[in-house]
Amino acid sequence: MTPELDYKLLFEESPEVLLVLLPDAPRYTQVAATRARYEATMTTPEQCIGAGLFESFPDNPDDPAASGMSNLRASLDRVVATKKADAMAVQRYDIRRPDGSYEARYWSPRNLPVLGPDGGIQCIFHIVTDVTELVRASEASAVLEGKASAMERDIVQRSAELSAAIGELRRANDRLGELDRAKNVFFSNVSHELRTPLTLMLGPLEDALADTAITKENRERLRFAHDNALRLLRLVNALLDFSRLQAGRLTASFAPLDIGTVTGELAGMFQSAAQKARLALVVDCPPLRSRVWVDRDFWEKIVSNLVSNALKYTHQGEIVVRCQEESTRVVVTVSDTGIGIPRGALPRIFERFYRIEGAAGRTHEGTGIGLSLVRELVELHGGKVSVTSELGKGTSFHVEIPKGFSHLPAENVLHTAVAPGLLRDTRTQTAEAGRWMLDVALTELPAPGETGGPRPYVLVVDDNADLRAYIEGLLAPRYEVTAVADGQAALEAIGQRLPDLVVSDVMMPKLDGIGLVKALRAEPTTASLPVILLSARVGEQSAVEGLDAGADDYVAKPFTARELLARVRTHIDLAAKREAWVQELTRINKELDAFASSVSHDLRTPAGHVKGFAELLREDPQSKLSERGAAYLGHIEAASKQMLALIEHLLRLARLSRQPLERTPTDLSSLASDIASVHRHNAKGGDVEVKIQPRLQCACDPGLVYVVLDNLIGNAFKYSSKRDVAHIEVGGERNGDGMTFFVRDDGVGFDAARASKLFMPFARMHTQEEFPGTGIGLATAQRVIERHGGKIWAKSSVGQGATFYFTLGPK
């Protein structure tokens, strides 16, 4: 089996001195580099990644003749302008050592553009060959001879190291072989041990199902147990067959068989499942003129695996099973109009335990050995199996079996036909395929007014039809329940009607449980919807993964009915209490907003009068104020001005709850530039250098986000005003599918222990005398961000400046 390669590791460990740059001239941001690059430049990833090339590698300031970096900039500019590679002459680069001194190096650089599908430059490869030694060697032949001797010694040493590595690789390969053999023995032993209790389960279950005296309810429970015991037996048998094949202990009995007729009978057993799925199953398998020597049981496994696989991954259209006789062989083809297989996955499709990530089948269940077993069984017959596929259009599996028996081991060949077996494997697979089709259609979801009572509404999500039905039966006496088969169907159901609780499996097709939770948490209407995840994956790490994704609870399978009912009841009760608290808080907030708006309006008029009359008193030539009176008047004017500013901020904060939110594509860089210009004009103190990252794009309400940036940039100017030269930076960082924006300063900072109170109204990190303000700005910014579905936070330490971060949520 070909190992899966870690291409990121291969890139990083490449011996090439290679740097990957963005084409964002003139900055040329560094986004990746090989280890050889860091070693050659005596730098670290932390110093380079995310920084501009010429910020990290300036020319040597102590050498006026140094021009390597300026030549490099010209070369990169040519690449951006022409979209063509640019090879540079040998350049002298002075590499800065960690101690601040410089070391002269000679490099032969090449700059290669990487073009995207649209023809634009995605990135630039900056590749250099270190020719320092050649340059120095050309200056002194003695040095060259010394280097040649060193290279010779190095070659001898490397040869010895390579020989040792090859020996270690052989030993590792032997150990892997031992582990593989031990694994096959384990599978074989476990499969044998499981078959006995399964047999003891199936016998009594079949006897009980044959008893006409049992109730309908108990018969249904027994059927669940019987069907799933059969399914487990099929999986155990598959593991046993596979381990025997790997160990070379699986013996076949090849007898003459009309493959056409038998294949048609096996495929026809899936007709009922295909009809439930609204698929056309076309069986074109006429009787053959010649007999083909096959093991009938193994042939049953080959056909049933291929047909059930087609049913699993075909959502509309048809499945065609065709048998064609040729001169020396028989070809059986199973074709479908399903989801298809990605081109990159085709070479691995027959590997053991390989599963295509994210494949939208009818279920996520399976061992991952079905197709591998098919290949092994076909090759056991001297045949071969191949696959052709087109993503989104369908897949065809082709099984070729030679005629006759001369290619088979003579001791395993029979010359008389074998009577048909029980076909238990195919019956189990057809029954399981039929259960895949038991999904609840969205058109059948109960409308809010048709439920007949106020019972809590629970949405169950699981791709296993039996488990869906079991959980639905447990919950139905107490709750209104709807069940769907995957996360995508769950999102569509929630779009029609919001449940009180979601109970979801983790491993599902189309959209799994983790993806479902993340999608729910990303939307304001479902961000607090309680979700219980069910999973067969046990262990603390699996539970942590589910809870980190945002689930409220994680239940490992198998679970008891009492445990699940208790958890469901607990989370529904908590959700009801949480909803009551939210409603009460919403009511209180509305009352506070109305109160703040009313009081602010009422206060604005008398405060304006105080300020106005104070100004008139100062300007009246007949007032003849004493020095003390003039000072008192100044205090009145300052206080009234502060009060009016506070009233305006309170009014703006109150209006935010009622102002409609209208998202449009917005250039935050342009907003920040305008705001910085205003604050620079009004700034008091030293010089302020403002750096604004270009092309900060997002979908937001520009008027409301202007308020956020105005507060954050204004604060950066205010709290940096005591520096001779202050630095403010406005930028953004890619975070998954979204952006995190920031405003950073090098001002007085604040105590990080008090950060939790930072966004509370009237909260202060500094005295009013030192840095005057209303104490409302950051509370207003937080309300704007939360209305966008985002969050805002800050990091700082006293005397070290502050950085405010915010996100704006999905559109």
TAJO-V498153 format. One record per helix or strand of 3 or more residues. SS is the DSSP state (H for helix, E for strand). FROM is the first residue (numbers start at 0). TO is the last residue. If there is no record, write none. Layout:
SS:FROM:TO  SS:FROM:TO
This chain:
H:6:11  E:16:20  E:28:32  H:34:40  H:44:47  H:52:55  H:67:81  E:85:95  E:101:114  E:120:129  H:131:138  H:140:208  H:215:246  E:253:256  H:258:267  H:270:275  E:279:283  E:291:293  H:295:311  E:317:324  E:328:335  H:342:347  H:369:379  E:383:389  E:393:401  H:409:411  H:423:435  H:441:443  H:447:449  E:456:460  H:464:475  E:479:483  H:486:495  E:500:504  H:512:520  E:530:534  H:539:547  E:552:555  H:560:618  H:626:654  E:663:666  H:667:681  E:686:691  E:696:699  H:701:718  E:724:734  E:737:744  H:751:756  H:776:786  E:791:795  E:801:805
